[in-house]
């Protein structure tokens, strides 16, 4: 964590700040390794502190060894105010994207002796590039998702409900060590496949349905995200095979194009042009992908508006899709790690059009 603290201090110099207050849970964990659910990080040019309550002081001491732990009483704001005065903070940064307007007003009332300065993505910018330890955790989360997909192929049969499939996925992944779901799983069968975020319902699976499964888990704070589309109890129709192969072609081409220096928009364009030339451009309505790490959706974005240039160490999804009203949909998604000369696919689940 010492290296991350140093990088934040460099940012303080750039922004002419005396310190920054961090409350975003993912940023707090990233900067400290502290897994408690309550605590404010205060980083200045010379100090690094966690202000928390008696429930977490011992835990913070064990997990955040590079930080001084300050226990607050009934009022965390009162303790923060005292610390800021003692440190002679004149310009204090806060996380504009996380703090509410109500909370900002509380800070204004309590910290009237200093200037509050909004910061945007200061820690999130650092989080874009994953170090070796982070990549290891993402790989484990991806492995659990891969195993869950293999497991569910043997479980699925006509007559089961989408909700039953979703519950089985959750149960299996948690047995493998996942601490939580990365998001509400998408289990969308038949015509419901047109819904990119079609969470599970009581609809029964029917023979001949295409079934889109979008699943992921949290492992030691890091997320995975995997989507596959399969066929239930029948051979695919000509239309199902056609749409599937177009999506797969677009996905493989986009993965092949990923390398440092490319923007998210440039990679998105490659997949989008393939789908558009096949006549389904209007049926691919979302971005190609997104960063994955402590949050399942984070920077950088692979989308029409994705201006960020890819760098080695970034981890992103690649997930083109085609969604046809009154028919259904197909989406295929992998997680890839950007390397110095291209990318590495972390997902290992089969991308064949599987019949179960």
HELIX and SHEET records of a PDB file:
HELIX    1   1 UNK A    2  UNK A   15  1                                  14    
HELIX    2   2 UNK A   25  UNK A   32  1                                   8    
HELIX    3   3 UNK A   57  UNK A   63  1                                   7    
HELIX    4   4 UNK A   76  UNK A   86  1                                  11    
HELIX    5   5 UNK A  101  UNK A  110  1                                  10    
HELIX    6   6 UNK A  122  UNK A  127  1                                   6    
HELIX    7   7 UNK A  132  UNK A  155  1                                  24    
HELIX    8   8 UNK A  162  UNK A  175  1                                  14    
HELIX    9   9 UNK A  190  UNK A  194  5                                   5    
HELIX   10  10 UNK A  238  UNK A  257  1                                  20    
HELIX   11  11 UNK A  264  UNK A  277  1                                  14    
HELIX   12  12 UNK A  281  UNK A  283  5                                   3    
SHEET    1   A 6 UNK A  68  UNK A  71  0                                        
SHEET    2   A 6 UNK A  48  UNK A  52  1                                        
SHEET    3   A 6 UNK A  40  UNK A  44 -1                                        
SHEET    4   A 6 UNK A  19  UNK A  22 -1                                        
SHEET    5   A 6 UNK A  91  UNK A  95  1                                        
SHEET    6   A 6 UNK A 115  UNK A 119  1                                        
SHEET    1   B 3 UNK A 180  UNK A 181  0                                        
SHEET    2   B 3 UNK A 217  UNK A 219 -1                                        
SHEET    3   B 3 UNK A 222  UNK A 223 -1                                        
SHEET    1   C 3 UNK A 186  UNK A 189  0                                        
SHEET    2   C 3 UNK A 210  UNK A 215 -1                                        
SHEET    3   C 3 UNK A 226  UNK A 231 -1                                        
SHEET    1   D 2 UNK A 289  UNK A 291  0                                        
SHEET    2   D 2 UNK A 298  UNK A 302 -1                                        
SHEET    1   E 3 UNK A 315  UNK A 318  0                                        
SHEET    2   E 3 UNK A 334  UNK A 338 -1                                        
SHEET    3   E 3 UNK A 343  UNK A 345 -1                                        
SHEET    1   F 2 UNK A 321  UNK A 324  0                                        
SHEET    2   F 2 UNK A 328  UNK A 331 -1                                        
END                                                                             
